[in-house]
Amino acid sequence: MKSHIRIIVVGDAGTGKSSLIATYMELLSGDGTFPEKVPRVLQPVAITPEDTQNKVFAEVVDTASDEIETLHEEYRHGDVVMLLYECDNKDHIARLTNHWLPDIMNFVGEAVPVVLVGTKIDLRGPDFLHTTTLVNEIMPIINNPQFRCIETCIELSSRALVNVYEAFSFAQSAVLHPTGPVYDASTEKLTQPCVAALTCIFRQCDVDRDGVLSDEELQGFQAKCFGARLQDTELDGVKKVVQEAEADGIRNGCLTLVGFLFLHKLFIQRGRVETTWRVLRTFGYEDDLSLREDYDLPVQKSSSQSIELTEEAAQFLLDRFREYDKDRDGALSQDELNAVFEAGGHPWGRDFPLWAVTNEKGFLTEKGWHAQWNMTALLDAKAVCHHLTLMGFRDVSDALSVTRKRKVRSSRCGLPERTPILCLSLIERRSVSLDTFFVDLSWVLLDRARRRFCARTSTNHCLKSGQDRISPSPSPIKQKQTEKSTRWC
């Protein structure tokens, strides 16, 4: 999450950009008065974390509408744009869509969120808070798919000190808690990456793996994300809201995944998108809904050690294999594999399992699944932790173990206690079974190890016996098994 936010204030001349910034600074200083005279363009002002709702450092930059090059440069360096227009001014509202928004989209696209700010609502008269302008003219602009950069809209009056502080809070929230990555306003649904992330979080909180969150599991989730447990009446109220809106949201008094996703959609629709972001960031998700780099690898090893799966992680992976084996044939088809890794992409490429242990249909077997994860733990432990998290493993710190350091077994022979061998072999596809191949390969490796051992410990004995070298045992691997191939093992 950002700790410094640069807010760019833009809009047509006469919309009250400088007056808004000056009034905001007056409110922060405790004066609470509207400044009658302000410069045409203010110098950038800094807001300390103590004066912001989200406790971040903010910088507010005023602009002039006729300085085009400066505007474009500020777009590129800004984190959020506050686009001002005068309420009930038809010309200003029209220029939102035919000038300002296209100009912003042309230079920064959707990378910089936009907050629409209607000013001078006090000019409407005593009943200035009640109007149809926002609904009839501004909401169609917000819902226009061409302008996905728009985060929200607010109307204010600097002179009447109405919604001034809230407008800048909205601008900060647009950066810290953006709606776009988690919610699609045009379809009124959670985005697919958000659904995938929340599904992973749900699985992590489902300790007993029964597909629902019990009251105790919900309280654990609440305590982890918000530091406090819900009262029983509050918990019952949440479940009642879900039950009334989603028939499948509650099962046997417990919250289902459908209900969990519905709650987050409801939070966002009610303007509480920060609640969903707090949950996502608690479980290690960045603004683009990818997992943080520091959330992936909880163990460290030396050069003489290797990383292996723990029994708990191996059992979890076995359970996931059987969960996604929908046809119960003891193997995962390509569609079933894609379903496993739907949340975070395929760890071994879309061509997998062409080069793994498969059945006669080319489907990944349970043995191949286990072997592949063991190999990945050895070669790329971070990828294992990443995908275990995405699949719902509760604590990746319990997923991996580090082997003991390799020691010299004997100063006389000088051989290490453990001698893992990493080999890359090419065999003709389907020309020989993997079992036969590895049996033959084991003979070669054993013979090689025997010769090395004898060369180091029995040289004198071999010479006395009249042998000037140790002859290797004949290899049982046939010539056709060493031809160039496309199958990797």
Buried (B, 14 or more C-beta within 10 A) or exposed (E): EEEEBBBBBBBBEEBBBBBBBBBBBBBBEEEEEBBEEBEEBBEEBEBEEEBBEBEBBBBBBBBBBEEEEEBBEBBEEBBBBBBBBBBBBEEBBEBBBEEBBEBBBEBBEBEBBBBBBBBBBBEBEEEBEEBEBBEEBBEEBBEEEEBBBBBBBBBBBBBBBBBBBEBBBBBBBBBBBBBBBBBBBEEEEBBEBBBBBBBBBBBBBBEEEEEBBBBEBBBBBBEBBEEEBBEEEEBEEBBEBBBEEBEEBBEEEBBBBBBBBBBBBBBBEEEBBBBBBBBBBBBBBBBEBBBEEEBBBBBEEEEEBBBBBBEBBBEBBBEBBEBBBEEEEEBBBBEBBEBBBBBBEBBBEEEBBEBBBBEEEEBBBBBBBBBBBBBBBBEBBBBBBBBBBBBBBBEBEBBBBBEEEBEEEEEEEEBEEBEEEEEEEBBBEEEBEBEBBEEBBEBBEEBEEEBBEBEEBBEEEBEEEEEEEBEEEEEEBEEEBEEEBEBEB
